[in-house]
């Protein structure tokens, strides 16, 4: 029984290879799968780099930004009090209803824990990148339409992405060696096969457009643009994050001085 199925699949493959129309559209589908794998690799690399940059940014800049927000609230409060003193002089100052409401209902925020600085890690090797692309072409959930199969592939692709982020070549290789369950496609006429291939090509084109849009939006996001600017500045011998850190420190000092000046007049 298995031999008959194998022979039938081989015969179908030979017939399809000899059909120029089918061969052309299958080559187009193969190109789209290559493009999908490239996009998935680029998205994964961008997200990995972004996570590292966000950790560095939060370590250097995060505490200063949070301190700046706190001081802005204190400065606003000090300015309101100064305005009310200027209006009422030494008279008893009426309760600021808005201020009272804010103090009553403001929820205290727990301070964020300082992120753990991780050492800079080398980029994934070309071998790992090639292996990732191979696995993406085999397991990417957008390559199938069946809902159950899609969920299975989503879990597998998440496992692949974790291994890639960890640069675990052995884990990726183990996934590759598991292979896929052999499936015998149902017997279809040439016109049915051609129609299915055209639908699949159209679907993959839509998937690629979506992934290209997702990648473009990610690249154009403010945090990624800052990451790219920081990388370019580093190549020019500048430390952009340290420059931002100095600017925020000066702004904090200026706010503290203004608050102290306003409070000294009370």
Buried (B, 14 or more C-beta within 10 A) or exposed (E): EEEEEEEEBEEBEEEBEEBEEBEEBBEBBEEBBEBBBBBBBBBBBBBBBBEBBBBBBBBBBBBBBBBBEEBEEBBEBBEBBBEBBEEEEEEEEEEBEEBEEEEEEEEEEEEEEEBEEEEEEEEBEEEBBEBBBBBBBBBBBBBBEEEEEBEBBBEBBEBBBEBBBEBEBEBBBEBBEEEEEEEEEEEEEEEEBBEEBEEBBEBBBEBBEEBBEEBEEBBEEEEBEBBEEBEEBEEEEEEBBEEBBEEBEEBBEEBBEBBEEBEEEE
